[in-house]
Amino acid sequence: MARVLILDFGSQTTQLIARRVRELEVYCEIMPCTTPLAKIKAFDPGAIILSGGPASVHETGSPRPDRGLWSLAVPMLGICYGLQVMCEENGGKVQAGNKREFGRARIHVDDDGGLFAALPRALDVWMSHGDQVSALPVGMVATAHSDTCPVAAAFDQDRRWLGVQFHPEVVHTPDGKSMLARFLFEVCGLSPSWKMGSFAAEKVADIKRVVGEARAIMALSGGVDSSVAAVLLHRALGQRLTCVYVDSGLHRLGEVEALRRLFIDDLKMDVRIVDASDRFLAALEGVSDPEQKRKRIGHIFIDVFQEVAKELPRCEFLGQGTLYPDVIESVSFHGGPSAVIKSHHNVGGLPEKMHLKLLEPLRELFKDEVRRLGTELGLPDAVVQRQPFPGPGLAIRVLGEVTRARCELLRQADAIVRAEIEGALASGEVAGPLWQWFAVLLPVRSVGVMGDARTYDETACVRCVKSSDGMTADWVDLPHPVLARISNRIINEVRGINRVVYDVSSKPPSTIEWE
């Protein structure tokens, strides 16, 4: 199978590079730019992509790859900072530009240069740089320029090194995906071999090999990720898999009943439902910091799973629905420049000492790939197309202290938001597809008037976004009648909420979830 290695120099769009490569059905992984040469060789990449980054090559301590990288006979594509470090470390020169370029720009193609065949000679691209290449290494030639950047793209045909000063991975470079396809398939000679059917077969065989004759439990939430992971593990282990649904008291309305119907009644899987709501709510008492919430929740989940595992003979493994974005957002690559965005309860929140070994069969996948895998495994659309729900549940949608009463308020408000938007989608009043729609309970109380009496109650916020993979998202301009119905129902039906607001922030700079 073709494999691409992406070396991360700290760009906020490194994940988008991986998304575009995966969309072209080529498998890839992201590693820090400081990855040792031995590990790079062990990965055996058919191509290497050097991401952008916020640093300047002139800064002391600016991120650099292992020097041995340049001796590998592997095609490389440097993007923005990746191009600059490629040139600067191989005899070229980089200097501060007379004019910085941030945002949309137009480049003029001087040569096909491995990327531009069949594309117009003038192309709109997305630039984000202050430095620029002023002299190229021997063997490398400029293939495109802009009005202020003499080296907008470059190519070394013998070494199969390419570089672009712009970002082909973002949607603001309309022909960027075509350029990446030409690099992968024409320059590197790779083939589109990343298919969900083959992934499922390989992963089932891998699970069987790793688990052997032991047993495993699966952390089942009923969401897309854990459901797909559970079915994949069940296909590999059969009756040696026990799924555990932990009722944390932080679930949405109707969650437990829906899970029973699908996994116990329809799929005939071994599922244990453990009511641990008192433990979770006690641990969250007085806690407002979102990172502390996630970590405390993660610890209790693991405690419950280990308790169940002790009741099962030879139970040595814990399955989780961890996805690649969870890993990327939770863990700063050791020695690399990427920042931690937030910890996920099933990644950053795990206790250091666990008596169970982790099984994370979806760890390499993005959300849309998980949906395709779920369809491949025969799961119904109601599960596969279900909107994401965070592992910590309502705890990170109840801002401030989490109490049983505040969870119940949010549970009722959220059910109204989901019902109204789902109804509007079904009727065509709202155009899909949408990514997520839910309610958040804010740590804000305000004065209201109900039946000529003064109220001083809680505030609910409605959040609705569209996205392709959850890495970026735009807020949805919901029709005013839909918002009016949601607001009217929440204020009239949920005693304790007297104000409803709507979130009009995109990701970035915001995240989809509030915590």
FIZA-206554 format. One record per residue (C-alpha): residue number from 1; residue in three letters; x, y, z. Coordinates in steps of 0.2 Angstrom, whole numbers, plus 5000, padded with zeros to 4 digits. Each point is the difference from the previous one (the first is absolute). Layout:
! FIZA-206554
   k   r east north   up
 NUM ala    X     Y    Z
...
! end
This chain:
! FIZA-206554
   k   r east north   up
   1 met 5000  5000 5000
   2 ala 5006  5017 4995
   3 arg 5005  5010 5016
   4 val 5004  5019 5001
   5 leu 5008  5008 5015
   6 ile 4996  5018 5005
   7 leu 5013  5008 5011
   8 asp 4992  5014 5011
   9 phe 5009  5016 5002
  10 gly 4986  5008 5010
  11 ser 4987  5005 4987
  12 gln 4982  5002 5005
  13 thr 4995  4992 4984
  14 thr 5012  4984 5001
  15 gln 4984  4990 5003
  16 leu 4992  5006 4984
  17 ile 5015  4994 4990
  18 ala 4996  4983 5007
  19 arg 4982  5002 4996
  20 arg 5003  5004 4982
  21 val 5013  4985 4998
  22 arg 4987  4988 5008
  23 glu 4986  5007 4988
  24 leu 5012  4995 4986
  25 glu 4999  4982 5007
  26 val 5018  5000 5006
  27 tyr 5005  4996 5017
  28 cys 5010  5012 5010
  29 glu 5005  5004 5018
  30 ile 5006  5016 5009
  31 met 5016  5000 5010
  32 pro 5010  5014 5008
  33 cys 5013  5008 4989
  34 thr 5013  4994 5013
  35 thr 4997  4982 4997
  36 pro 5016  4990 4999
  37 leu 5006  4994 4983
  38 ala 4999  4982 5006
  39 lys 4981  5002 5004
  40 ile 4997  5008 4983
  41 lys 5009  4986 4991
  42 ala 4990  4987 5010
  43 phe 4984  5008 4994
  44 asp 5006  4997 4983
  45 pro 4991  5015 4991
  46 gly 4997  5001 4982
  47 ala 5000  5019 5002
  48 ile 5003  5013 5013
  49 ile 4991  5016 5002
  50 leu 5008  5014 5011
  51 ser 4986  5011 5007
  52 gly 5000  5019 5003
  53 gly 5003  5008 5017
  54 pro 5000  5016 5009
  55 ala 5019  5002 5002
  56 ser 5013  5008 4990
  57 val 5015  4990 4995
  58 his 5011  5015 5006
  59 glu 4993  4998 5018
  60 thr 5011  4992 5013
  61 gly 4993  4982 5003
  62 ser 4989  5000 4985
  63 pro 4993  4983 4997
  64 arg 5012  4989 4989
  65 pro 4999  4982 4994
  66 asp 5013  4986 5002
  67 arg 5014  5005 4989
  68 gly 5000  4983 4992
  69 leu 4983  5003 4993
  70 trp 5007  5009 4985
  71 ser 5010  4984 4995
  72 leu 4985  4989 4998
  73 ala 4995  4996 4983
  74 val 4982  5004 5003
  75 pro 4990  5013 4991
  76 met 4996  5015 5011
  77 leu 4988  5015 4999
  78 gly 5003  5015 5011
  79 ile 4986  5012 5004
  80 cys 5003  5018 5006
  81 tyr 5013  4998 5014
  82 gly 5003  4982 4994
  83 leu 5006  5007 4983
  84 gln 5011  5013 5009
  85 val 5008  4988 5012
  86 met 5003  4988 4985
  87 cys 5009  5014 4991
  88 glu 5009  5008 5014
  89 glu 5008  4983 5006
  90 asn 5005  4995 4982
  91 gly 5010  5015 4995
  92 gly 4986  5012 4995
  93 lys 4996  5017 5009
  94 val 4984  5006 5009
  95 gln 4998  5019 5004
  96 ala 4986  5011 5007
  97 gly 4989  5005 4985
  98 asn 4998  5018 4996
  99 lys 4981  4998 5001
 100 arg 4992  4986 5010
 101 glu 4986  4990 4993
 102 phe 4985  4994 5010
 103 gly 4984  4994 4992
 104 arg 4995  4998 4982
 105 ala 5013  5003 4987
 106 arg 5003  4996 4982
 107 ile 5015  4991 4993
 108 his 5006  4999 4982
 109 val 5006  4982 4994
 110 asp 5017  5001 4991
 111 asp 5002  4981 4998
 112 asp 4989  4984 5004
 113 gly 5012  4996 5013
 114 gly 4993  4984 5005
 115 leu 4984  5008 5007
 116 phe 4992  5011 4987
 117 ala 4996  4990 4985
 118 ala 4983  5003 4992
 119 leu 4997  5014 5012
 120 pro 4998  5019 4995
 121 arg 5016  5010 4999
 122 ala 4993  5012 5013
 123 leu 4993  4992 5016
 124 asp 4992  5007 5016
 125 val 5009  4993 5016
 126 trp 5001  5003 5018
 127 met 5016  5008 5007
 128 ser 5005  5002 5018
 129 his 5018  5006 5001
 130 gly 5012  5014 5004
 131 asp 5017  4991 4995
 132 gln 5002  4994 4982
 133 val 5014  4990 4990
 134 ser 5012  5012 4992
 135 ala 5012  4987 4993
 136 leu 4997  4982 4996
 137 pro 5011  4985 5003
 138 val 5010  4993 4986
 139 gly 4988  4989 4989
 140 met 4984  5009 5005
 141 val 4992  5012 4988
 142 ala 4985  5012 5003
 143 thr 4984  4995 4992
 144 ala 4988  5013 5005
 145 his 5001  5018 5007
 146 ser 4988  5013 5007
 147 asp 5002  5019 4998
 148 thr 5009  5001 5017
 149 cys 5007  4982 5002
 150 pro 5013  4995 4986
 151 val 4999  4981 5006
 152 ala 4982  4996 5003
 153 ala 5004  4982 4995
 154 ala 5016  4990 4996
 155 phe 5005  4983 4993
 156 asp 5016  4989 5000
 157 gln 4996  4987 4987
 158 asp 5015  4989 5004
 159 arg 4996  4998 5019
 160 arg 4981  5002 4997
 161 trp 5000  5014 5013
 162 leu 4986  5013 4998
 163 gly 4995  5015 5010
 164 val 4986  5013 5001
 165 gln 5000  5016 5009
 166 phe 4981  4999 5001
 167 his 4988  4988 5009
 168 pro 4992  4987 4987
 169 glu 4991  4991 5015
 170 val 4988  5014 5004
 171 val 4984  5003 4990
 172 his 5005  5017 4996
 173 thr 5013  4993 4987
 174 pro 4986  4993 4988
 175 asp 5012  4989 4990
 176 gly 5010  4994 5015
 177 lys 4993  4983 5001
 178 ser 5005  4997 4981
 179 met 5017  5006 5004
 180 leu 5002  4987 5015
 181 ala 4993  4987 4988
 182 arg 5013  5003 4987
 183 phe 5014  5000 5013
 184 leu 4994  4983 5007
 185 phe 4995  4991 4984
 186 glu 5011  5008 4987
 187 val 5016  5005 5009
 188 cys 5000  4987 5013
 189 gly 4992  4986 4990
 190 leu 4988  4995 5015
 191 ser 4983  4991 4998
 192 pro 4984  5004 5008
 193 ser 4999  4984 5012
 194 trp 4992  5007 5016
 195 lys 4983  4991 4999
 196 met 4988  4997 5015
 197 gly 4997  4982 4995
 198 ser 5018  4995 5000
 199 phe 5003  5011 5016
 200 ala 4986  4990 5009
 201 ala 5007  4983 4995
 202 glu 5018  5005 5005
 203 lys 4994  5007 5017
 204 val 4990  4985 5004
 205 ala 5015  4989 4997
 206 asp 5011  5012 5010
 207 ile 4988  5000 5015
 208 lys 5000  4981 5000
 209 arg 5019  4999 5000
 210 val 5002  5013 5014
 211 val 4986  4993 5011
 212 gly 5004  4982 4997
 213 glu 4989  4989 5012
 214 ala 4997  5014 5013
 215 arg 4984  5009 5002
 216 ala 4996  5019 4998
 217 ile 4987  5012 5006
 218 met 4994  5015 4989
 219 ala 4996  5017 5006
 220 leu 4984  5003 4991
 221 ser 4991  5016 5000
 222 gly 4988  4998 4985
 223 gly 5008  5013 4990
 224 val 5007  4997 4983
 225 asp 5018  4997 5005
 226 ser 4997  4988 5014
 227 ser 4986  4991 4990
 228 val 5012  4997 4985
 229 ala 5014  4995 5011
 230 ala 4989  4988 5010
 231 val 4993  4991 4984
 232 leu 5018  4999 4994
 233 leu 5006  4992 5016
 234 his 4985  4989 5001
 235 arg 5004  4994 4982
 236 ala 5017  4995 5006
 237 leu 4997  4993 5017
 238 gly 4982  4994 5000
 239 gln 4994  4995 5018
 240 arg 5017  5005 5007
 241 leu 4994  5018 4999
 242 thr 4990  5008 5013
 243 cys 4994  5018 4997
 244 val 4997  5011 5015
 245 tyr 4989  5015 5000
 246 val 5003  5011 5015
 247 asp 4985  5010 5005
 248 ser 5009  5016 5006
 249 gly 4984  5010 5002
 250 leu 5008  5011 4986
 251 his 4991  4993 4985
 252 arg 4987  5007 4989
 253 leu 4981  4996 5001
 254 gly 4996  4983 4994
 255 glu 5018  4994 4998
 256 val 4999  4984 5011
 257 glu 4984  4994 4992
 258 ala 5007  5002 4982
 259 leu 5016  4991 5005
 260 arg 4990  4985 5007
 261 arg 4990  4999 4984
 262 leu 5015  5000 4988
 263 phe 5013  4990 5009
 264 ile 4991  4988 5011
 265 asp 4983  4997 4990
 266 asp 5006  5002 4982
 267 leu 5019  4996 5000
 268 lys 4999  4987 5014
 269 met 5016  5006 5008
 270 asp 5005  4998 5018
 271 val 4997  5017 5008
 272 arg 5001  5004 5018
 273 ile 4992  5017 5006
 274 val 5008  5007 5016
 275 asp 4992  5014 5009
 276 ala 5014  5010 5007
 277 ser 4991  5017 4999
 278 asp 5002  5004 5019
 279 arg 5019  4997 4999
 280 phe 5002  5012 4985
 281 leu 4990  5014 5007
 282 ala 5009  4998 5017
 283 ala 5016  5002 4991
 284 leu 4995  5015 4990
 285 glu 4993  5009 5015
 286 gly 5008  5018 5001
 287 val 5010  4997 4984
 288 ser 4999  5013 4987
 289 asp 5016  4998 4990
 290 pro 4997  4990 4984
 291 glu 5016  4991 5000
 292 gln 4997  4995 5018
 293 lys 4983  4994 4995
 294 arg 5007  4989 4986
 295 lys 5013  4993 5010
 296 arg 4989  4995 5015
 297 ile 4987  4993 4988
 298 gly 5014  4990 4991
 299 his 5006  4993 5017
 300 ile 4983  4994 5005
 301 phe 4996  4992 4984
 302 ile 5017  4990 5001
 303 asp 4996  4995 5018
 304 val 4983  4993 4995
 305 phe 5007  4991 4985
 306 gln 5013  4992 5011
 307 glu 4988  4995 5012
 308 val 4989  4991 4987
 309 ala 5016  4992 4992
 310 lys 5004  4992 5017
 311 glu 4984  4991 5000
 312 leu 5004  4992 4983
 313 pro 5013  4986 4998
 314 arg 5016  5005 4990
 315 cys 4994  5017 4996
 316 glu 5015  5010 4995
 317 phe 4995  5013 4988
 318 leu 4989  5016 4999
 319 gly 4993  5006 4983
 320 gln 4997  5018 4997
 321 gly 4993  5010 4985
 322 thr 5015  5012 5000
 323 leu 5002  5009 4983
 324 tyr 5015  5008 4992
 325 pro 4994  5018 5004
 326 asp 4999  4995 5018
 327 val 5018  4995 5000
 328 ile 5005  5016 4991
 329 glu 4991  5012 5011
 330 ser 5004  4991 5016
 331 val 5019  4996 4999
 332 ser 5014  5013 4996
 333 phe 5012  4989 4989
 334 his 5015  4997 5011
 335 gly 5014  5012 4994
 336 gly 4988  5008 4987
 337 pro 4993  5017 4999
 338 ser 4981  4997 5000
 339 ala 4990  5006 5014
 340 val 4988  4990 5010
 341 ile 4982  5007 4997
 342 lys 4991  4989 5013
 343 ser 5001  4983 5008
 344 his 4987  4987 4995
 345 his 4994  4989 5014
 346 asn 5005  4985 4991
 347 val 5017  5006 4996
 348 gly 5007  5014 5011
 349 gly 4990  4995 5015
 350 leu 5006  4982 5002
 351 pro 5008  4996 5017
 352 glu 5019  4996 4998
 353 lys 4998  4983 5008
 354 met 4986  4989 4991
 355 his 4998  4981 5003
 356 leu 4992  4999 4983
 357 lys 5009  5001 4983
 358 leu 4992  5012 4987
 359 leu 4992  4995 4984
 360 glu 4996  5015 4989
 361 pro 4996  4993 4983
 362 leu 4994  5017 4993
 363 arg 5015  5010 5006
 364 glu 5006  5003 4982
 365 leu 4984  5006 4993
 366 phe 4991  5016 4998
 367 lys 4981  5002 5004
 368 asp 4994  4998 4982
 369 glu 5011  4985 4998
 370 val 4992  4992 5015
 371 arg 4983  5003 4992
 372 arg 5005  4991 4985
 373 leu 5007  4986 5010
 374 gly 4984  4999 5010
 375 thr 4990  4998 4983
 376 glu 5012  4987 4995
 377 leu 4997  4990 5016
 378 gly 4981  5001 4997
 379 leu 4995  5012 5014
 380 pro 4984  5010 4997
 381 asp 5000  5018 4993
 382 ala 4992  5005 5017
 383 val 5017  4996 5008
 384 val 5012  5003 4986
 385 gln 4993  5018 4997
 386 arg 4997  5004 5018
 387 gln 5007  5017 5005
 388 pro 5016  4999 5011
 389 phe 4997  5000 5019
 390 pro 5015  5003 5011
 391 gly 5006  4986 5012
 392 pro 4999  5011 5015
 393 gly 4982  5003 4996
 394 leu 4990  5014 5006
 395 ala 5014  5004 5013
 396 ile 5008  5011 4987
 397 arg 4984  5008 4994
 398 val 4995  5005 5017
 399 leu 5012  5014 5002
 400 gly 5006  5004 5018
 401 glu 4995  4987 5014
 402 val 4992  4984 4994
 403 thr 4985  4995 5011
 404 arg 4986  4988 4998
 405 ala 4987  5014 4999
 406 arg 5010  5010 4987
 407 cys 5003  4984 4989
 408 glu 4981  4997 5000
 409 leu 4997  5017 4994
 410 leu 5012  4998 4986
 411 arg 4994  4983 4996
 412 gln 4982  5007 4997
 413 ala 5006  5015 4990
 414 asp 5012  4990 4990
 415 ala 4985  4988 4995
 416 ile 4990  5014 4994
 417 val 5015  5007 4989
 418 arg 5003  4983 4993
 419 ala 4981  4997 4996
 420 glu 4997  5017 4992
 421 ile 5016  5000 4989
 422 glu 4997  4982 4995
 423 gly 4982  5004 4995
 424 ala 5006  5015 4990
 425 leu 5013  4989 4991
 426 ala 4986  4987 4996
 427 ser 4988  5013 4993
 428 gly 5014  5010 4990
 429 glu 4998  5015 5011
 430 val 5018  4998 5004
 431 ala 5013  4995 4987
 432 gly 5012  4986 5005
 433 pro 5011  4992 5002
 434 leu 5004  5006 5018
 435 trp 5014  4994 5011
 436 gln 4993  5004 5018
 437 trp 4986  5008 5008
 438 phe 4997  5001 5019
 439 ala 4997  5011 5015
 440 val 5013  5007 5013
 441 leu 4995  5006 5017
 442 leu 5010  5016 5004
 443 pro 5006  5005 5017
 444 val 4989  5016 4998
 445 arg 4984  5004 5009
 446 ser 4989  5014 4995
 447 val 4984  5009 5005
 448 gly 4985  4996 4990
 449 val 4981  5002 5001
 450 met 4988  4986 5000
 451 gly 4981  5002 5003
 452 asp 5004  5018 5007
 453 ala 5012  4992 5013
 454 arg 5018  5003 5001
 455 thr 5012  4985 4996
 456 tyr 5019  4998 5002
 457 asp 5004  4985 4990
 458 glu 5013  4991 4990
 459 thr 5005  5004 4982
 460 ala 5001  4987 4986
 461 cys 5010  5002 4984
 462 val 4996  4991 4983
 463 arg 5015  4994 4990
 464 cys 4998  4994 4982
 465 val 5015  4997 4988
 466 lys 5004  4992 4984
 467 ser 5016  4992 4996
 468 ser 5008  4985 4990
 469 asp 5011  4993 5013
 470 gly 4999  5010 5016
 471 met 5017  5008 4998
 472 thr 4992  5016 4994
 473 ala 4982  5005 5001
 474 asp 4989  5015 4995
 475 trp 4984  5005 5010
 476 val 4984  4997 4991
 477 asp 4989  5015 4996
 478 leu 4984  4992 5007
 479 pro 4983  5008 4994
 480 his 4993  5012 5013
 481 pro 4984  4990 5001
 482 val 5010  4984 5005
 483 leu 5009  5010 5013
 484 ala 4984  5008 5006
 485 arg 4992  4983 5003
 486 ile 5015  4993 5009
 487 ser 5000  5015 5011
 488 asn 4982  5000 5004
 489 arg 4999  4982 5004
 490 ile 5015  5000 5011
 491 ile 4994  5015 5010
 492 asn 4983  4993 5001
 493 glu 5004  4982 5003
 494 val 5016  5000 5011
 495 arg 4996  5008 5016
 496 gly 5016  5008 5006
 497 ile 5006  5008 4983
 498 asn 4994  5017 4996
 499 arg 5012  5005 4986
 500 val 5006  4992 4984
 501 val 5015  5006 4989
 502 tyr 5008  4994 4984
 503 asp 5018  4997 4997
 504 val 5007  5008 4984
 505 ser 5019  4995 5001
 506 ser 5009  4988 4988
 507 lys 5015  4988 5004
 508 pro 5013  5007 5000
 509 pro 5001  5011 5010
 510 ser 4987  4992 5011
 511 thr 4998  4981 5003
 512 ile 4984  4991 4996
 513 glu 4997  4996 5018
 514 trp 5001  5014 5012
 515 glu 5012  4990 5012
! end
